[in-house]
């Protein structure tokens, strides 16, 4: 009795095509699902480091304070004395305060006191994420 060997079929497909398809599908999925956050910064501003989950960059007023204690609102320099009037006339209710890491807390407190005086309840202090030294 003769036992026949199973016949091997020759395939040109080595199974890589489904793997390539899956990789491209995953790439497209993560590109669509990934969160794109707008970077909030100025050129000459070094923010202190902290770990925070995520900053929602909706249309809130951003106040920048650089290392020379110069205050910028809407990319314009504003004096601290006129910040109070600006907040009242623009009816600002939510603020993101972005300060240089070399500033003393008294400089930031002067701006914070004006914000609190104008009954602004939402004040976000922004820093660089995970920049520990």
C-alpha positions as CSV (number, residue, x, y, z in Angstrom):
1,X,0.0,0.0,0.0
2,X,1.3,3.3,-1.0
3,X,0.7,6.4,1.2
4,X,0.5,9.6,-0.8
5,X,2.1,12.7,0.5
6,X,-0.1,15.8,0.8
7,X,0.4,18.1,-2.2
8,X,1.8,21.5,-1.2
9,X,0.2,24.3,-3.0
10,X,2.4,27.1,-4.1
11,X,1.1,30.5,-3.1
12,X,2.6,33.8,-4.1
13,X,0.9,35.5,-1.2
14,X,3.1,35.5,1.9
15,X,0.4,36.9,4.2
16,X,1.9,40.4,4.4
17,X,-0.8,42.2,2.6
18,X,-3.4,41.9,5.4
19,X,-0.8,43.0,7.9
20,X,0.0,46.1,5.8
21,X,-3.7,46.9,5.6
22,X,-4.2,46.6,9.3
23,X,-1.2,48.9,10.0
24,X,-2.6,51.6,7.7
25,X,-6.1,51.3,9.2
26,X,-4.6,51.7,12.7
27,X,-2.5,54.7,11.5
28,X,-5.6,56.4,10.1
29,X,-7.6,55.6,13.2
30,X,-5.0,57.1,15.5
31,X,-4.6,60.2,13.3
32,X,-8.4,60.8,13.4
33,X,-8.9,60.1,17.1
34,X,-5.7,61.9,18.3
35,X,-6.2,65.3,20.0
36,X,-4.6,68.2,18.3
37,X,-3.9,70.9,20.8
38,X,-3.0,74.4,19.8
39,X,0.2,75.6,21.5
40,X,-0.3,78.7,23.6
41,X,3.0,80.6,24.0
42,X,4.9,83.7,23.1
43,X,8.4,83.7,21.7
44,X,10.2,85.2,24.6
45,X,8.2,83.6,27.4
46,X,9.5,80.7,29.5
47,X,6.7,79.1,31.4
48,X,7.4,77.1,34.6
49,X,6.9,73.4,34.5
50,X,3.9,71.4,35.9
51,X,2.0,68.3,35.1
52,X,-1.6,68.9,34.0
53,X,-3.9,66.7,32.0
54,X,-5.0,68.9,29.2
55,X,-5.8,72.6,28.6
56,X,-9.0,73.2,26.6
57,X,-8.1,76.0,24.3
58,X,-11.5,77.5,23.8
59,X,-12.0,81.2,23.2
60,X,-10.9,82.5,26.6
61,X,-8.9,85.6,27.1
62,X,-5.2,85.0,27.3
63,X,-3.0,87.3,29.4
64,X,0.8,86.9,29.0
65,X,3.4,88.3,31.4
66,X,7.0,88.1,30.2
67,X,10.2,88.2,32.2
68,X,10.3,92.0,32.2
69,X,6.8,92.1,33.8
70,X,5.2,93.4,30.6
71,X,1.6,92.3,30.2
72,X,0.2,91.4,26.8
73,X,-3.5,90.9,26.0
74,X,-4.6,90.1,22.5
75,X,-0.9,90.5,21.4
76,X,-0.9,94.1,22.6
77,X,1.0,95.6,25.5
78,X,-1.3,96.8,28.2
79,X,-0.3,98.6,31.4
80,X,-1.4,97.0,34.7
81,X,-3.4,100.1,35.5
82,X,-5.4,99.8,32.3
83,X,-6.0,96.0,32.7
84,X,-9.0,96.7,35.0
85,X,-10.7,98.9,32.4
86,X,-10.0,96.4,29.7
87,X,-11.6,93.6,31.6
88,X,-14.7,95.6,32.4
89,X,-15.2,97.0,28.8
90,X,-14.7,93.5,27.2
91,X,-16.8,91.7,29.8
92,X,-14.2,89.1,30.4
93,X,-15.4,86.1,32.6
94,X,-12.7,83.5,31.9
95,X,-8.9,84.1,31.7
96,X,-5.8,82.0,31.0
97,X,-2.8,83.6,32.7
98,X,0.6,82.6,31.1
99,X,3.6,83.9,33.0
100,X,7.4,83.6,32.6
101,X,9.0,81.3,35.1
102,X,11.5,83.9,36.2
103,X,8.8,86.2,37.6
104,X,8.4,86.7,41.3
105,X,5.0,85.8,42.7
106,X,4.3,89.4,43.7
107,X,4.2,90.3,40.0
108,X,1.7,87.6,39.3
109,X,-0.3,88.4,42.4
110,X,-0.8,92.0,41.2
111,X,-2.5,90.7,38.1
112,X,-4.4,88.0,40.0
113,X,-5.8,90.6,42.4
114,X,-7.1,92.6,39.4
115,X,-8.8,89.5,38.0
116,X,-10.4,88.7,41.3
117,X,-11.5,92.3,41.8
118,X,-13.4,92.0,38.5
119,X,-15.2,88.9,39.7
120,X,-13.5,86.5,37.2
121,X,-14.1,83.0,38.6
122,X,-12.3,81.0,35.9
123,X,-8.5,81.7,36.1
124,X,-6.2,79.1,34.5
125,X,-2.4,79.4,35.2
126,X,-0.6,77.7,32.3
127,X,2.8,76.1,32.4
128,X,4.9,73.8,30.2
129,X,3.9,70.1,30.6
130,X,6.4,67.7,32.1
131,X,9.5,69.9,32.0
132,X,11.0,68.9,35.3
133,X,14.7,69.5,35.9
